[in-house]
Amino acid sequence: MPSEIPSFAKATWLTLQHAGEQAAWVLPCFSGRMKRLGRNLRGCLLGTTAGRLFFIGRKNFRVRFVEIPVSGLRATDDPGSVFHRVILHPAGGETVRLRFTRQVSRLVPLVMDWLEERACPADDRPESSGSKADVAAKQKDKALSVG
């Protein structure tokens, strides 16, 4: 995965970066509608070695960023014909909509795996074998046995 930070985002990343933290991967994308940032920002989605996630974008010569909480995050993707769309639903925050061009869309499944690893605790992670109905039934049985 690419880890080169675009030139417009480097200064912002240096202010957000914690000690010893590095960019694990960086993918260029466009933002969808977000209340805090607006829409159609050209930017990048950045995952860190510490497990944090940022969108850093630029519009009208102004750099804007948002940290996306990974804990409890639900992510869905839609590989469309022009853009690969990803919708991130943080547990207690604003929905983030992103569009990736076809040039980097082959890397989006790797990002989705990275998000799944960090968003779900190990015991709640769905197994890769089995259908969605089987996974949902297992989660329902687990919830009933706890309660």
N, C-alpha and C positions, 0 to 999 in steps of 0.2 A: 504494500500500500504506500502511496506517496506521502512524504512527510515535509515537503517543501511548502513553507508558508508564503502566500503572496505578499508582494512588497507593501501593499496598502494596509495589510493586517499585522505586519511585524511589530510596529510600535504598540498597538493595542494588546497584542499577545504578550509582550514583555511586561506590561502593567498587570495582566491577569495571572501571569505565571507564578506558581509557588516555587519555593526553593527545591531544586532537584527534579522538578517536573519538566517533561519534554512533550512535544507533540508526537503522539504515536502514529497518527495518520491525519491527512488533510485532503478533503475532496471539494473541488469547486462546485458551486450550486447557485440556485436562485431561490429567494424566499417567496413564499406565498403570502397571504394576508395575515399579518400579525399586528395586534393593537399597539405594542410598544415600538415596533420598528417600521411599520408600513409594509408595502408590498413591492415586489419586483426589485429587491436589492440583489446586486451581484455580490457574491461573497463566497465563503467557504465554511464547511462543517468541519470542526476540529475535535478530535478525540485525544485525550492526554494519557500519559503513562499512569497517572493517578486515578484514572477512571472518570474524569470530568469531561463534559461535552459543551462545546461553544459553537455558536454561529456568529461569525464576524462578517459584516457586509459593508458595502459602500454605495451611497447614492447621493447625487448632488454634491460631490466633493467632501462628504462628511462620512466618517467611519462610525458605524453603530455595531453594538454587539449584544448578545444575550447568552447567559449561561442557562443551559437546559438541564434541569435536575434529572439524573439518571435513575435514582431510587424510585421504584414503582412505575417506571415508564412503560407505556404500551406503544409499540411501533407497528404501523402497517405500511405496506408498500404496494404500488400499482405500476407495473412496467407498461407504460403507455407507448404509443407509436412515436411520439416526438420526445417526450420527457419521461423519465422514471420518477414518479411521485412518491414521496415518503411523508407520512403524517405521524408526528410524535405527540402523544398524549401524556404529559407529565402528571403525576399523581395529584399535585396541588397547584398546578400552574396553567398557563395559557397554551393552547394547542399550537404547535409549530408545523407549518406546511413548507416542504422543500421540494424543489425540482432539480433533478440531475440530468445533464445532457447524455445523449447516447454514447459519447466518448468515454464517460466514466461510469456508465450504468452497470458495466460488468463488475464493478467493485462494490456496488450497493448491497448485494447479499452478504459480503464480508462485514460491512458496517452493521447490517441487521443482526448478524451473529454476535458481533462485539456488544451491541446494545442489549441483546437478550441475556448474554452472560452476566452483565452488570446490573440489569434491571430486576432479574428474578433471583431469589435465593436458590442455592443449589438443590434443596429438596422440593421446591415448587416448580423447577424447570421441567417443561414437558419433554418426554422422551421422543426421540426422532422416529421410533417405530410406532405404528398405530395411527389411526385416523384422528381427526379433530374431535370426533364424537367420543372415541375411546379416552382421549386425554381429558375431555370435559367430564366424562363419567367418573374417572379416577379422582379428579379434583373435587367433584361433588361428594363422592364417598369419603374422601379424606376430611372434608368440611363437616359432614354428618357425624363421623366418628369422633371428631374433636368436640363438637357441640353436644 
